[in-house]
Amino acid sequence: MPDDDFLLLNPGPVPLSEDVRTAMDGQMVSHRSAAFEAIYERAQDGLDEIFTRSTLSGESTGDGTSLVLNGTATMGMEMAVSNLVGPDDEVVALVNGKFGRRFARIADRYATVTRVEVEWGQSFDVEAVEAAITDETALVTVVHNETSTGLLNPVSAVGELTAEYDTLFAVDGVTSVGGDVFRIDDWHVDVAITDGQKALAAPPGISAVFVTERAAEAAHERKEASDGAGIPFYSDMPWHLRKAEQHQTPFTSAVPLFRALAVAVDEIHEEGMSDRIERHRRQAEAFRDGFAALGLEAFPDADGPTELSNTLTAIALPEAIRGDDATAFFDAVAERDVSISGGQAHLGGDIFRVSNMGHLTPEQVARGVRTVGEALGDVGVDCDPEAGVAAVEDVLNG
Ligand SMILES: Cc1ncc(COP(=O)(O)O)c(C=O)c1O
């Protein structure tokens, strides 16, 4: 059991506040009771605000309905795809990391998919995306913040193309919504997905899907035309939308997780989205500068309209400790009661990743950088942990 000194810096699940944790403690209520509906409504209202007012100025960027799902974000991604397209449809899926690949793999099960694919960690060429979209394209999928590589993909530029070609647009905002700018109408987003356990700082096992009127209509039409064929029973979007009007889910709700989510979104409201975005941006910059002061280099290559993530940082491991040798480095971090992530799939042993989603303190950011510096020292990489800490403090106190 981790103690209070344990520092969780993985890009999900992220640490929970005391209030979010205790929210899960209460006696169960029926998911068909007024007491539960009040919880769902609170979560839904908070999510509506987060999905539509994730800007620095706080203005609303669109209208739609927030659905809360019993399941992680992959369920939301599948709900989006499976309710919007079928076997006769064409999907363009942008892939430059593990989660873009996941969106494409989900779409493979329901439609015909054209991938716009670049190496993980590389930026998309918007012209190549345009070349892939045609008048036949029914849906475009993209991951806003690619958690496996630390890149913020150009959703705005891709959204322009979806508007031009009149396709539906599903955006995975799993590690951006609640921590960074997200614009529904300006980016022409039809469905957006986020996860409880990421920037919302709620527990894992619950996720949210924001459905615009246009997407709701498309899902209704598809369901009617197909008589439900090919639409997963559990993730039937029109059914979820109908039940959400009553602040219920179609099936039994994960009551403790809904309670925790309701408190987590209240906490976001108290902080205010613009302050929260600015804090996330500062803390990501502090991580970047701190690791640079240790002599480390960012892993991803942000080019053109693509930017580095503001919610997590992916760093290339020094060549001398890549591959199997990376294990000793990760062990040295873990011995200091700090948890960070390595690279996923073929990036294992090449990179490490830390998150600043949720509510880290400045001291925790500094501790993350110091720990990485000390662990590097343990495995023979020459660096100055205190220089890393000084760089963090420069950003956070400057
Ligand atoms: C960008 C992104 N999309 C989707 C997912 C899938 O989330 P889950 O595994 O919780 O379903 C994750 C999880 O890390 C993610 O980071």
The ligand as an ORCA input file, in Angstrom:
! r2SCAN-3c Opt
* xyz 0 1
  C      -4.737      9.407    -25.341
  C      -5.354      8.182    -24.735
  N      -6.425      7.634    -25.325
  C      -7.015      6.551    -24.853
  C      -6.539      5.927    -23.717
  C      -7.215      4.686    -23.283
  O      -7.593      4.747    -22.014
  P      -8.019      3.432    -21.185
  O      -6.881      2.486    -21.261
  O      -8.214      4.017    -19.846
  O      -9.232      2.923    -21.831
  C      -5.442      6.449    -23.048
  C      -4.886      5.810    -21.847
  O      -3.771      6.024    -21.446
  C      -4.833      7.609    -23.578
  O      -3.784      8.165    -22.965
*
